[in-house]
Amino acid sequence: MIDFKRRRPLREHSVTIHPRDSKAFRRWKRGVIILLLILVPVSAWQGWEAAMRAQQPHELERQALIERQGQLVTEVEDWRQRYHQLEVDMLVAKDAAVEGREAVHELEAQLFKLQQNLAQYQGVLAPSAMDPGIRIQAFELHSTETADIFRYKVMVSRVGNESDTVQATLQLEVLGKQNDKAATLGLEALGGDVGAAGLTLDFRYFQVVPANSEQAKLTLPEGFVPQQVKLTASKEGKTLVEQVFDWTVTGATP
């Protein structure tokens, strides 16, 4: 018989199992690492290319804006130079206008003196020629491309003190016949752009009226036959001068 009581007790042991990599597993692991090492820069490169493609329209727009900015800067500089040149031209024109006004004033003064001398010579035949007042120096009547439309101008001057200024109103009337009856038409009836008050006179030496081309238009109504033109200058209801001219067309409108 076996005596179990005398058997040595079993020792306690701890067992640790370490897995052993196979060659296939090691190759697979190595391949995964290599693949990761390749995919990381490739992904980064692809991301960079995607970002560049996304930025390309913005870059093109930026370049277009830069070019446009350059064009605008060039245009602004051109306009600045033109503005400067216009300022210079305006200064030159202003000086020329001042010189021109001085020359016109001098010529007007000379004309006034010549007119005074002429009035003195005329005084030998007409003593009233030296009387101070307004003179109607000339009346011109011009035809136009339309048969019943004419243009006119009147030159008025004065005799008297050189320092005086004439302020008056000039009325124009056309005398003629309408349906074989005597008729008189004023500026309002003739279509001129003039009110009932007439043309305004305000001058020192002489004045040519009307200054407005629309006011210089005379439109004859159908069937009216003009014969004479009566010009009357008045002030505050008092007639200063009145003169009648034959209806004579002196030429076409310049």
C-alpha positions as CSV (number, residue, x, y, z in Angstrom):
1,M,0.0,0.0,0.0
2,I,1.1,3.5,-0.8
3,D,1.3,5.9,2.0
4,F,-0.1,9.2,0.8
5,K,0.6,10.9,4.0
6,R,4.3,10.8,3.4
7,R,4.1,12.2,-0.2
8,R,5.7,15.6,-0.6
9,P,3.4,18.4,-1.1
10,L,3.2,19.9,-4.7
11,R,4.9,23.2,-5.3
12,E,2.9,26.2,-6.5
13,H,4.0,27.5,-9.9
14,S,2.9,30.5,-12.0
15,V,2.9,30.2,-15.7
16,T,3.2,33.2,-18.1
17,I,2.4,32.5,-21.8
18,H,4.3,34.8,-24.2
19,P,2.9,34.7,-27.7
20,R,5.5,34.1,-30.3
21,D,5.2,36.1,-33.5
22,S,5.3,34.2,-36.6
23,K,7.3,35.3,-39.6
24,A,4.0,36.1,-41.5
25,F,2.8,38.2,-38.7
26,R,6.0,40.1,-38.5
27,R,5.9,40.7,-42.3
28,W,2.3,41.9,-42.1
29,K,3.2,44.2,-39.2
30,R,6.2,45.6,-41.1
31,G,4.0,46.2,-44.1
32,V,1.4,48.1,-42.1
33,I,4.1,50.3,-40.7
34,I,5.6,51.0,-44.1
35,L,2.2,51.6,-45.6
36,L,1.4,54.1,-42.8
37,L,4.7,55.8,-43.4
38,I,3.8,56.1,-47.1
39,L,0.2,57.2,-46.6
40,V,0.9,60.0,-44.1
41,P,3.0,62.1,-46.5
42,V,0.8,61.1,-49.5
43,S,-2.3,62.3,-47.5
44,A,-0.5,65.5,-46.5
45,W,0.5,66.1,-50.2
46,Q,-3.0,65.4,-51.4
47,G,-4.4,67.7,-48.7
48,W,-1.9,70.4,-49.7
49,E,-2.9,70.0,-53.4
50,A,-6.6,70.2,-52.5
51,A,-6.0,73.3,-50.5
52,M,-4.1,74.9,-53.4
53,R,-6.8,74.0,-55.8
54,A,-9.4,75.5,-53.5
55,Q,-7.2,78.6,-53.2
56,Q,-6.6,78.9,-56.9
57,P,-9.8,80.9,-57.7
58,H,-9.1,83.2,-54.8
59,E,-5.6,83.7,-56.0
60,L,-6.8,84.5,-59.5
61,E,-9.3,86.9,-58.1
62,R,-6.6,88.5,-56.0
63,Q,-4.4,88.9,-59.0
64,A,-7.3,90.4,-61.0
65,L,-7.9,92.8,-58.1
66,I,-4.2,93.8,-58.0
67,E,-4.2,94.4,-61.8
68,R,-7.5,96.4,-61.5
69,Q,-6.0,98.4,-58.6
70,G,-3.0,99.2,-60.8
71,Q,-5.3,100.3,-63.6
72,L,-7.3,102.5,-61.3
73,V,-4.1,104.1,-59.9
74,T,-3.0,104.8,-63.5
75,E,-6.4,106.3,-64.3
76,V,-6.5,108.4,-61.2
77,E,-3.0,109.7,-62.0
78,D,-4.1,110.5,-65.6
79,W,-7.2,112.4,-64.3
80,R,-5.1,114.2,-61.8
81,Q,-2.8,115.4,-64.6
82,R,-5.8,116.4,-66.7
83,Y,-7.4,118.2,-63.8
84,H,-4.1,120.1,-63.3
85,Q,-3.9,120.9,-67.0
86,L,-7.5,122.1,-66.9
87,E,-6.7,124.4,-63.9
88,V,-3.8,125.8,-65.9
89,D,-6.0,126.3,-69.0
90,M,-8.7,127.9,-66.9
91,L,-6.2,130.4,-65.5
92,V,-4.9,131.2,-68.9
93,A,-8.5,131.5,-70.3
94,K,-9.4,133.7,-67.3
95,D,-6.5,136.0,-68.0
96,A,-7.4,136.1,-71.7
97,A,-11.0,136.9,-70.8
98,V,-9.9,139.7,-68.6
99,E,-7.7,141.1,-71.4
100,G,-10.6,140.6,-73.8
101,R,-13.0,142.5,-71.7
102,E,-10.6,145.3,-71.3
103,A,-10.1,145.4,-75.1
104,V,-13.9,145.3,-75.6
105,H,-14.3,148.1,-73.1
106,E,-11.6,150.2,-74.8
107,L,-13.2,149.6,-78.2
108,E,-16.7,150.5,-76.8
109,A,-15.2,153.7,-75.4
110,Q,-13.6,154.5,-78.8
111,L,-16.9,153.8,-80.6
112,F,-18.7,156.0,-78.1
113,K,-16.3,158.9,-78.8
114,L,-16.6,158.4,-82.5
115,Q,-20.4,158.4,-82.2
116,Q,-20.2,161.6,-80.2
117,N,-18.1,163.1,-82.9
118,L,-20.5,161.9,-85.6
119,A,-23.4,163.4,-83.7
120,Q,-21.5,166.7,-83.6
121,Y,-21.1,166.6,-87.4
122,Q,-24.8,165.6,-87.8
123,G,-25.8,168.5,-85.6
124,V,-24.9,170.9,-88.4
125,L,-27.8,169.4,-90.4
126,A,-30.0,168.2,-87.5
127,P,-29.6,170.2,-84.3
128,S,-31.5,167.4,-82.4
129,A,-28.7,164.9,-83.1
130,M,-26.8,166.1,-80.1
131,D,-29.7,165.6,-77.7
132,P,-28.9,163.0,-75.1
133,G,-30.9,159.8,-75.6
134,I,-31.1,156.4,-77.3
135,R,-30.4,155.9,-81.0
136,I,-31.4,152.8,-83.1
137,Q,-28.3,152.4,-85.1
138,A,-29.2,149.3,-87.2
139,F,-31.9,146.7,-87.8
140,E,-31.2,143.5,-89.6
141,L,-33.7,140.9,-90.8
142,H,-32.5,137.4,-91.9
143,S,-34.4,134.6,-93.6
144,T,-34.1,131.0,-92.5
145,E,-34.7,127.6,-94.0
146,T,-38.4,127.9,-93.3
147,A,-40.2,130.4,-95.5
148,D,-42.3,132.0,-92.7
149,I,-39.6,132.1,-90.0
150,F,-37.1,135.0,-89.8
151,R,-34.5,136.2,-87.4
152,Y,-33.6,139.7,-86.5
153,K,-31.3,141.8,-84.4
154,V,-31.2,145.4,-83.4
155,M,-28.3,147.6,-82.4
156,V,-29.0,150.5,-80.1
157,S,-26.6,153.2,-78.8
158,R,-26.9,156.5,-77.0
159,V,-25.7,160.0,-76.9
160,G,-24.9,161.7,-73.7
161,N,-22.6,161.5,-70.6
162,E,-20.2,158.6,-70.9
163,S,-20.8,157.6,-67.3
164,D,-24.5,157.2,-67.7
165,T,-26.2,153.8,-68.1
166,V,-29.3,153.3,-70.2
167,Q,-32.1,151.1,-68.8
168,A,-35.2,150.8,-71.0
169,T,-37.4,148.4,-72.8
170,L,-37.5,147.8,-76.6
171,Q,-40.8,146.8,-78.3
172,L,-41.0,145.4,-81.9
173,E,-44.1,145.4,-84.0
174,V,-44.5,144.1,-87.6
175,L,-47.0,146.2,-89.7
176,G,-48.7,144.5,-92.6
177,K,-51.8,143.0,-94.0
178,Q,-53.9,140.0,-93.0
179,N,-56.6,139.0,-95.4
180,D,-56.2,142.3,-97.2
181,K,-56.8,144.2,-94.0
182,A,-54.2,146.3,-92.1
183,A,-52.8,144.3,-89.1
184,T,-50.1,144.9,-86.5
185,L,-48.4,142.0,-84.7
186,G,-46.3,142.2,-81.6
187,L,-43.5,139.9,-80.4
188,E,-45.9,137.7,-78.5
189,A,-48.0,137.1,-81.6
190,L,-44.9,136.4,-83.7
191,G,-43.7,133.5,-81.5
192,G,-40.7,135.2,-80.1
193,D,-39.7,134.0,-76.6
194,V,-40.4,137.5,-75.2
195,G,-43.0,138.6,-72.7
196,A,-45.3,141.5,-73.1
197,A,-42.7,143.7,-71.4
198,G,-40.5,143.5,-74.5
199,L,-36.7,143.3,-74.8
200,T,-34.6,144.6,-71.9
201,L,-32.1,147.3,-72.6
202,D,-29.2,147.9,-70.1
203,F,-26.0,149.3,-71.5
204,R,-23.5,152.2,-71.3
205,Y,-22.3,152.5,-74.9
206,F,-24.3,150.2,-77.1
207,Q,-26.2,146.9,-77.1
208,V,-27.3,144.3,-79.6
209,V,-30.6,142.6,-78.9
210,P,-31.9,140.0,-78.6
211,A,-29.0,138.0,-77.1
212,N,-31.1,134.8,-77.0
213,S,-31.5,133.1,-80.4
214,E,-35.0,131.9,-79.5
215,Q,-36.0,135.5,-78.7
216,A,-34.7,136.5,-82.2
217,K,-37.2,134.3,-84.0
218,L,-40.1,135.9,-85.8
219,T,-42.8,133.5,-87.1
220,L,-45.3,135.0,-89.4
221,P,-48.9,133.6,-89.4
222,E,-50.3,132.1,-92.5
223,G,-51.7,134.8,-94.9
224,F,-49.9,137.7,-93.2
225,V,-47.9,140.0,-95.5
226,P,-45.3,142.0,-93.7
227,Q,-44.5,145.6,-94.8
228,Q,-42.7,147.5,-92.0
229,V,-41.1,147.0,-88.6
230,K,-41.6,149.5,-85.9
231,L,-39.1,149.7,-83.0
232,T,-40.0,151.6,-79.8
233,A,-37.8,152.1,-76.8
234,S,-39.5,153.3,-73.7
235,K,-38.9,153.7,-70.0
236,E,-41.6,153.9,-67.3
237,G,-44.3,154.4,-70.0
238,K,-42.4,157.3,-71.7
239,T,-41.2,156.8,-75.3
240,L,-37.5,157.4,-75.7
241,V,-37.2,156.7,-79.4
242,E,-39.3,155.3,-82.1
243,Q,-38.3,154.3,-85.6
244,V,-39.8,152.5,-88.5
245,F,-37.9,150.2,-91.0
246,D,-39.1,148.7,-94.2
247,W,-39.5,144.9,-94.1
248,T,-36.3,144.1,-96.1
249,V,-34.6,140.7,-95.7
250,T,-30.9,141.4,-95.7
251,G,-29.7,137.8,-96.1
252,A,-29.8,134.3,-94.7
253,T,-29.1,133.6,-91.1
254,P,-25.4,133.2,-90.6
